[in-house]
Amino acid sequence: MAKDYYGILGVRRDASADDIKRAYRQLARQFHPDVNPDPTAQEKFKEINAAYEVLSDPKRREIVDLGGDPFAPAGAPGGGTGPFVGFQDIMDAFFGNATSRGPRPRTRPGADAILRLELDLHETAFGVEAPISVDTAVMCQTCNGAGAAAGTHPATCDTCGGRGEIQSIQRTFLGQVVSARPCPACQGYGTLITHPCQKCGGDGRTRARRNLTVKIPSGVEDGMRIRLAQQGEVGPGGGPAGDLYVEIHERPHDIFSRKGDDLHCRVTVPMTAAALGTRITIKTLDSEETVDVRAGTQPNSSLRIRGKGVPHLRGTGRGDLHVHLDVRTPTKLSPDEERALRDFARTRGEEVAELSRKQGGFLSFMRDAFNGHA
């Protein structure tokens, strides 16, 4: 009597291929010997594999539906090869249908390349067309990327017959385990270059220095990358080139520091100018601007000049220029200057540290101490 393969997998006779595969996966996980230590699990696992091999094959399933058994002994209706399932069938059931990889192509895409480009602040702010030199792999002009010498062609590998891989079959309790590995003779290409190009050695590419021009847009920042499509490394076998990325590095500026699209600088003003107020002229990146320092300006004050920073990379307008003021106090005074300053302080009613030691003035004591009179 023919085996009930539908009953082994626990599916209806009108079950779809997906239902059969789903049932097989569930049972295979349950009775796999590595998971189930029960001595009967191994036999059950073989039975499940055999049932799946039959029901997943439309021709064998048709034999079962007609009342036959594909695994019946030779001479019986629908005789087969025995209750063993190939390893590839198991992998197909768990991971989907597998196909032969075949020979790998000699022509493959090239890698991306990166180049560091140093620019001044003015160049990153307003843009520039910068010449660059890049050393990359380029297509061999002698063989045009084929890798073979002129007048010759790659020959089919005799070891793998052009498949690019060789297979080995091993019989186990799970069935026939088929393994494939790249052909060692042709490295998986399926062909052999018996007469390689003398210039590129069969790789289809050589190294060369190329001179390009990269357009830097206004407003780029330090660390940004600009992509030049298909200007990178040409691939093996003359394959399509990768991209070239130009990484921007902004040199430090003598006057300005940059934060985003805003610029910052420091300007020193005399104490008297800060007290009385003045006008100063600031040289920006592209112009000169006159700004007012208000009377009574304190140290660490700042002025903002709108629209005199770096142009926005995406969009219109520019950042601002922030002018930070350092108020300078004189360190040495002439007698006349000191007298005038003391008179000014006295007019404002401010103590000027001219107390004698006899009067117990703390500032006088500190002055004498530093002068060596204490």
ChimeraX attribute file (.defattr): number of C-alpha atoms within 10 A of each C-alpha:
attribute: neighborCount
match mode: 1-to-1
recipient: residues
	/A:1	7
	/A:2	11
	/A:3	15
	/A:4	14
	/A:5	21
	/A:6	20
	/A:7	11
	/A:8	18
	/A:9	24
	/A:10	14
	/A:11	16
	/A:12	11
	/A:13	15
	/A:14	10
	/A:15	13
	/A:16	13
	/A:17	13
	/A:18	11
	/A:19	13
	/A:20	22
	/A:21	19
	/A:22	16
	/A:23	17
	/A:24	24
	/A:25	17
	/A:26	12
	/A:27	17
	/A:28	22
	/A:29	13
	/A:30	15
	/A:31	20
	/A:32	18
	/A:33	17
	/A:34	10
	/A:35	11
	/A:36	14
	/A:37	11
	/A:38	10
	/A:39	9
	/A:40	11
	/A:41	18
	/A:42	18
	/A:43	15
	/A:44	18
	/A:45	21
	/A:46	20
	/A:47	18
	/A:48	23
	/A:49	26
	/A:50	22
	/A:51	25
	/A:52	25
	/A:53	22
	/A:54	22
	/A:55	24
	/A:56	18
	/A:57	11
	/A:58	12
	/A:59	12
	/A:60	19
	/A:61	22
	/A:62	15
	/A:63	17
	/A:64	21
	/A:65	14
	/A:66	10
	/A:67	15
	/A:68	19
	/A:69	24
	/A:70	24
	/A:71	21
	/A:72	18
	/A:73	13
	/A:74	12
	/A:75	8
	/A:76	12
	/A:77	14
	/A:78	17
	/A:79	15
	/A:80	15
	/A:81	11
	/A:82	13
	/A:83	18
	/A:84	19
	/A:85	24
	/A:86	20
	/A:87	19
	/A:88	17
	/A:89	21
	/A:90	21
	/A:91	12
	/A:92	14
	/A:93	20
	/A:94	15
	/A:95	9
	/A:96	11
	/A:97	11
	/A:98	11
	/A:99	8
	/A:100	8
	/A:101	13
	/A:102	15
	/A:103	19
	/A:104	16
	/A:105	13
	/A:106	20
	/A:107	16
	/A:108	15
	/A:109	16
	/A:110	22
	/A:111	18
	/A:112	20
	/A:113	21
	/A:114	16
	/A:115	17
	/A:116	13
	/A:117	15
	/A:118	16
	/A:119	19
	/A:120	12
	/A:121	24
	/A:122	17
	/A:123	18
	/A:124	24
	/A:125	24
	/A:126	18
	/A:127	18
	/A:128	16
	/A:129	11
	/A:130	14
	/A:131	11
	/A:132	14
	/A:133	11
	/A:134	16
	/A:135	14
	/A:136	20
	/A:137	24
	/A:138	25
	/A:139	26
	/A:140	24
	/A:141	14
	/A:142	18
	/A:143	23
	/A:144	15
	/A:145	25
	/A:146	28
	/A:147	29
	/A:148	25
	/A:149	20
	/A:150	14
	/A:151	7
	/A:152	14
	/A:153	16
	/A:154	16
	/A:155	13
	/A:156	17
	/A:157	20
	/A:158	13
	/A:159	16
	/A:160	21
	/A:161	13
	/A:162	20
	/A:163	22
	/A:164	26
	/A:165	25
	/A:166	17
	/A:167	11
	/A:168	10
	/A:169	13
	/A:170	11
	/A:171	12
	/A:172	12
	/A:173	12
	/A:174	18
	/A:175	21
	/A:176	17
	/A:177	17
	/A:178	14
	/A:179	13
	/A:180	13
	/A:181	13
	/A:182	20
	/A:183	21
	/A:184	13
	/A:185	16
	/A:186	21
	/A:187	16
	/A:188	24
	/A:189	22
	/A:190	26
	/A:191	25
	/A:192	19
	/A:193	19
	/A:194	13
	/A:195	17
	/A:196	21
	/A:197	22
	/A:198	13
	/A:199	16
	/A:200	21
	/A:201	16
	/A:202	21
	/A:203	22
	/A:204	29
	/A:205	28
	/A:206	19
	/A:207	14
	/A:208	12
	/A:209	11
	/A:210	13
	/A:211	10
	/A:212	12
	/A:213	11
	/A:214	15
	/A:215	13
	/A:216	19
	/A:217	17
	/A:218	18
	/A:219	24
	/A:220	26
	/A:221	20
	/A:222	17
	/A:223	13
	/A:224	12
	/A:225	18
	/A:226	18
	/A:227	16
	/A:228	17
	/A:229	12
	/A:230	16
	/A:231	22
	/A:232	25
	/A:233	25
	/A:234	28
	/A:235	24
	/A:236	26
	/A:237	24
	/A:238	27
	/A:239	20
	/A:240	20
	/A:241	24
	/A:242	19
	/A:243	19
	/A:244	22
	/A:245	19
	/A:246	21
	/A:247	18
	/A:248	20
	/A:249	19
	/A:250	21
	/A:251	13
	/A:252	12
	/A:253	11
	/A:254	8
	/A:255	12
	/A:256	19
	/A:257	16
	/A:258	18
	/A:259	12
	/A:260	14
	/A:261	20
	/A:262	20
	/A:263	22
	/A:264	17
	/A:265	17
	/A:266	15
	/A:267	13
	/A:268	12
	/A:269	20
	/A:270	15
	/A:271	18
	/A:272	15
	/A:273	17
	/A:274	21
	/A:275	16
	/A:276	13
	/A:277	16
	/A:278	16
	/A:279	11
	/A:280	13
	/A:281	10
	/A:282	15
	/A:283	11
	/A:284	16
	/A:285	16
	/A:286	10
	/A:287	8
	/A:288	11
	/A:289	12
	/A:290	11
	/A:291	15
	/A:292	11
	/A:293	20
	/A:294	14
	/A:295	13
	/A:296	13
	/A:297	20
	/A:298	14
	/A:299	15
	/A:300	11
	/A:301	12
	/A:302	17
	/A:303	13
	/A:304	14
	/A:305	17
	/A:306	12
	/A:307	14
	/A:308	22
	/A:309	26
	/A:310	27
	/A:311	23
	/A:312	18
	/A:313	18
	/A:314	10
	/A:315	8
	/A:316	7
	/A:317	13
	/A:318	18
	/A:319	19
	/A:320	18
	/A:321	24
	/A:322	20
	/A:323	20
	/A:324	17
	/A:325	21
	/A:326	19
	/A:327	20
	/A:328	14
	/A:329	10
	/A:330	9
	/A:331	5
	/A:332	8
	/A:333	10
	/A:334	8
	/A:335	9
	/A:336	9
	/A:337	11
	/A:338	12
	/A:339	12
	/A:340	12
	/A:341	14
	/A:342	17
	/A:343	14
	/A:344	13
	/A:345	13
	/A:346	12
	/A:347	9
	/A:348	9
	/A:349	9
	/A:350	11
	/A:351	10
	/A:352	13
	/A:353	14
	/A:354	11
	/A:355	14
	/A:356	14
	/A:357	15
	/A:358	8
	/A:359	9
	/A:360	10
	/A:361	14
	/A:362	13
	/A:363	15
	/A:364	16
	/A:365	19
	/A:366	15
	/A:367	17
	/A:368	14
	/A:369	11
	/A:370	9
	/A:371	9
	/A:372	8
	/A:373	9
	/A:374	10
